[in-house]
Amino acid sequence: MAFGKLTVDDLAVQGRRVLVRVDFNVPLEDGKVADTTRIDATLPTLATLIDRGGRLVLMSHLGRPKGERNAAMSLKPVAAELGELLGRPVRFLEDCIGDEVRAAVNTLADGEVILLENLRFHDGEEANDPGFAGGLAQLGDLYVNDAFGSAHRAHASTVGVTAHFAECAAGYLMARELTYLGEALTDPGRPFYAILGGAKISGKIDVIESLKWKVDELFIGGGMAFTFLVACGYSVGGSLVDEDRIEMARALLEASRSGEGAPIRLPIDIVAARDLREDVETVTVPADAVPRDMAGYDIGPRTLADWREMIVGAGTIVWNGPVGVFEVPPFDCGTFDVARMIADATADGAVSVIGGGDSAAAVVRAGLEREMTHVSTGGGASLEFLEGKELPGVSALTEKS
């Protein structure tokens, strides 16, 4: 799939201020960055702009401060970490708009880098306030968006600011995300399988409705599988069920059986327990017979064997959502085994796209991120892309002529 937007390769950046939206919404522990994954993902874009003589002004959000200053959500620790990763000083500013910020930005020399304070300390960011967007725009001559994780938000830094620039380009991360997700949906190698998990079906309805016409089979796991199992008339004990989505799940299954969209493959066995904790005693039971005093927290070995038989022969695999409560051993086995079988399929030539959020976290925890074709950095953005929705932050970028 040809990428139709301007990228950093199309920009003349020498001696110009480049306002770059990045996604540095990273976890902090004891005043330091606990996970650099999202920062690492932007380094190719930043290094290229620096090498070409750009004067970088970086902006990001962190957490949900709701328009108020919150020291625990300051980006100051990120500036220190980024400086280490880039091998050069990164100056941190205590705000993201205003006269002092403009004055500091105007002192930048070629190849120098500034990181602004958390955008969401101002309520104008999430409100896409024109005045706030205009204040940000005064800090750059060119605009680059490399924050795919925020591309589904019509905020001042992703949409409003673009009205002030003649050239709005995608960074390498943004371009890579859109290329792999786009190719998976528009020109997939066959067979094309989607694995969907996570807690509730309500958050995945639009994805199922979109993908069922594109894939050759849908695999359903995680907590959302129990709503489908109840729709089949099965006993699921105390497992998580979206009671108000049972009829919808039943309709999806009936449509699938009648050939309206891809077949839906559900778990055939479940790992259940009386409590969700690491030292609990577990039992593996048929998917239609979870004991009344237990709940299901993972897919079982028969399900994994059934899925592996198909997935290892895939041409394209999209995975969004863990298939069990992988944060709590021993209920991580199913999710990690699915990650392993996807990695094996990738080694055999399949294209694998991991849809961000918890699935990406699981792949990283399993140590398999480098064995996948693409691991998305944007959970919500990748989900909306898979739903077929337009991403405002992408639409706002300049089309290639």
N, C-alpha and C positions, 0 to 999 in steps of 0.2 A: 504494500500500500504506500503510494507516494505521500510524503508529508507536505501538506499544502500551505503551511504557515512559514513566515520568516523564522530563521534560527540565528543563533549567535554568529554562525559562519557568514551570514549575509550582512553583518553590520561592520561599519568602519568605526572602530572604537578609540583609536589612538588620540590621546589628549582630551577625551570626552568623558563626562560624568555618566556612568551607567547605573541607573536605578534598577536593582535586581530584587525581585520578590523571591525569597527562598522559604523553605519549610524547615525552620529550626525549632519546631514544637517538640522538643526532646525532654526525656525525663531527667530531673535533677535530684541528686542525693548529696546531702551535706555540702551544698554550695558548689557542686561540680557536676558536669555532664556524666550521666550514668550509662548512656548508650549513644554512640556517635553515628549510628546507621544513617540517619537522615542528613547529617552534616556530610558524611563521606560521599553520599550520593550526589551532592552538588559540586564536589571538588573539581571534576573535569570542566564544568562550565566556568567556575571561578578562575581556575588556573589559565584557561584559554584567554579570558578577558584580561587578566593581569599580564600575561605574556605579550598581548597585543597592545599594551599601553593604555588600557582603560583605567578610569578612576572609579573604583567601585563603591557604591552606596547600597548596603544590604539592608533589607527590611523583612521582618517576620513577626508572627504572633507566637505566644507561648501560653498554653492553658486558657482558662476562661476568667480573666479578671473583671469582666463586665464593666469596662469603661473606667475602672479605678486603678490607681497605682497599688501594686502589691509586690513587695520586695521579694517574696518567694517565687514570683513569676518573672523576675527580671532576666533579660538576655545577657547580662554582664558576664556570667560564667561561660556562656557560649562563645563570647568574643575571645576569651582566653584559650578555650579549646580549639577554636578555629585557627587562631594564630599558630598554635603548635602544629596543626595539621597542614597548614599552608606553608609553614616555615618562614613566616614574616609577621610583623606586628599587625594587629587588627585593632584599630582605635574604636572605643565604645563611646557612644553619646547617650546622655541621660534622658533624651527625649527623641521624638521622631519628626517633629515639625517645629517651626518657629524661627525667629531671627538668629538665635545662637546656633541652631542646627545648620541653617543655611550658611552662616559665616564659616563654620567648621568645614562643611562640605566644599566650600569654594577654595579652601587651602590645599585640597588634595593634589598630589602630584601623580604623574603617570605610574600605574601599577600599585598605588596605595589603596587601602581598604578601610572603610568605616562600617560598623554595624550599629544601626539605630536601636533605640529601646523598643520594647514590646508595643506593637501597633495597637493592641487591644486595651492598652491603658487609656485610650481615647474611644469613646462610644461612637465617634464618627466612622471608625473602621468598619464595624459590622453593619452600621446603618448605611454604608456607602454614601456618606455625606459629601456633597460636591465641594464644600469648603475644605474639608479634611483631605480629600483627594487632590485638590488643587495645591494644598500645602506640601504634600508629598511630591507632586510633579515638579515643583520648583527645585528639587534636589537633583534632577537628572536631565541629561540631554537625550538619552536613549532609555528605553525600558525593556527589561528582560524578565520573563516569568519562568522560573524553574521550580515552582512550588505546585507540583501536580496534586499533592494532598489537599490543597486549598482551591483547586480549579473549579470545584462544584459550588463555590460560594461567590455570590455577587457582592463582594466587599470593595471598599475604596481602593485597597492595594492590588486587587486582582482585576477589577473592572473599571471603577470610576476614574482611576489615574490614567488609563489608556487613552482617554479622550484628549489628553494634553500632548500626546506624542505622535509624530508622523510615522515612527518605526517602533513597533511593539513586537518583540521576537520571543520565541521559545528557547529555553536553555536545553542543553543536551538531555537532561533527565526528563523534562517534559516531553520532548520529541520522542525519546525512547519509549516512555510509557504509552503514548498515543499510538505509536507505530505498532508495538506488540499487541496491545489490546485491540487495535483496529484490525490488524491482520487476522487475529484469532477469530474475530466475528465476521469479517467480510470474505476472507480467502483462506479458510482453515484446511490443513491437511486432514484427511479422513482415515479412520473414523474420528469424529470430534466428540469428546466427552466433557461434561461439566459436572463437577463435584461441589455440592452446596451443603453447608453446615451452619453452625451457629445456634444460638439459643432459641429464637422464635421464628416461625414461618412468616409472621406479619412483616418483618423487615426484608423478606426475600421474595414476596409475591410478584413484584414487578420484574425481578430478575428471572424468575421461573417463566413468567408469561413471555418474556422476550427471548430467552434462550431455547425454549422448547421447540421453536420453529427453526433453530439454527443447528442444534446439536443432534448427534445420533442417539445419545442416551443421557439421561439425567440421573445422577447418583445423589441420594439424599441421606444425610447423616446428621449428627449433632442433636441438640434438643428439639429442633424443628421436626425431626423424623417422627417424634411421638405423636404429633398432631395428625400426621398421615396414617400412622399405625392405628390410631383411634378411629380414623375415618374408614379404615378397613374392617372395623369391628373387633379389634384386638384389645386385650387387657394389658395396660401398661403400668399398673400399680400407681405409685405416687410420682411418676415421671412428669416432667414439665410438659404441659399441653396448653396450646392457645385455644381455649374453649370456644371463643368467638370466630375461630378460623377453621373449625372442623368441617363445616359444610363446604367451605372454599377448597379445602384439601380434597374432599370427596369429589367435588366437581373436576378438579385438576386430574385426579386419578381416572375418573370415568372418561374424560376427554382423551387422556393418554391411551387408555385401553381401546378406544374406538378409532384410534389413528389420528386424532387431532393433536399433532405435535409428537415429540419424541417419547419413547417409553420412559417411565419413571422407575428406578430401581431402589428399593428400600432395604434397610438392614434385615437380615434373617435371624440374627441372634444379637443379644444385648448383654453387656456387662453391668450387673446391678448390685446394689448394696443398700443397707439401711440408712447409712449416713454418708455425706460427702466429706471424707477426710482420708489422710494418707494411710493410716494404719487399720482401716476398716476391712472386714472380711467381705470378699466379693463372690458372686456366683455368676456363671454364664448361663443364660436361659434363652429359649426361643423367643423371637420378637413378639409373638402373640401371647406370651404367658409370663409377663413380669409379675412376681409375687406382689400381693396387695400391700404388704408392709415394706416394700422396697421401691427404689426408683432406678431407672436406667441412666448411666453416666458415660457410657462408651459403646461403640460397636464391637461385636465379638469376632472371634477368629474365623468362624464360618463365613461371615460377611466379608471379612478381609480377603479370604481365599477366593470367594466369588467375584469380588471386585478386581482383584489382581489379575485374574484370568483374562479380563477384558482390557484393563487399563494398560497393561504392559504392551499391548499391540496397538495403542492409540497413535493417531497422527497429530492430534492437538488435544491438550488438556487445559481447562480453566478450572481453578480451584478457589472457592471463596467460602471461608468459614470452617472452623475445626469440626471434626466429627465426634468429639467427646470433650469432656472437661479436662483438657490437656494440662492445665495449670496445676492439677492435683493428681500426682501419681497414686494409684496405678492406672488412672483413667486417661493417661496420656498415650497408652499403647496404640490405640486405633489411629489417632491423628499422626503419630510418628511413623506408623506402618504405611499409612496413605502417602505421607511425604516420601518415604523410601521407595514405594512402588512408582510414584511419579518421577522420581530421580532416575530409577531404572529405565522407565519408558523414554525419558529424555536422552539417556545414554544410547538408546537404540534408535534415536532419530526423531522422536516426538518433539513438538514445540510445547513447552509447559509455561503457563502464565499463572502466577500466584497472585490472587487479587487483594493484596494488602491487608491491613488490620491484623486480626488474630491469626489468620492463616500464614501471613508473612512472619509473624512472631514465632509461630510454631516451627516453620521451616528453619528459621535462624536458630531456635533452641535445639533443633535436631541436628544442626551443623550441616545442613544440606543446601543452603542458599546458593552456593556456587555451582551446584549440580542442576539447577533449574535454568530454563531459558531466560525467564524474566520474573523477578519478584517485585511487585508494585510497592511503592512507598505510600500510596494513598488509599486507605480503606474506603472511606465514603465516596471519594471521587471515582475509584475503580468500580464500585458497586453501581453508582449512577450511570457510568459509561456502559456497563454490562446491561443495564436496564434500557439502554437506547436513548437516554436523556442527553440533551445538549449541556455541555459544561460551560458556564458563563465565562470563566477565566480563559478558556481556549477560544471561544467565539470572539473574544475581544482582541485577540492577537491579529497582526497584519497578515493578510493573504499574500502569498507570493504572486508576483505579476507574471 
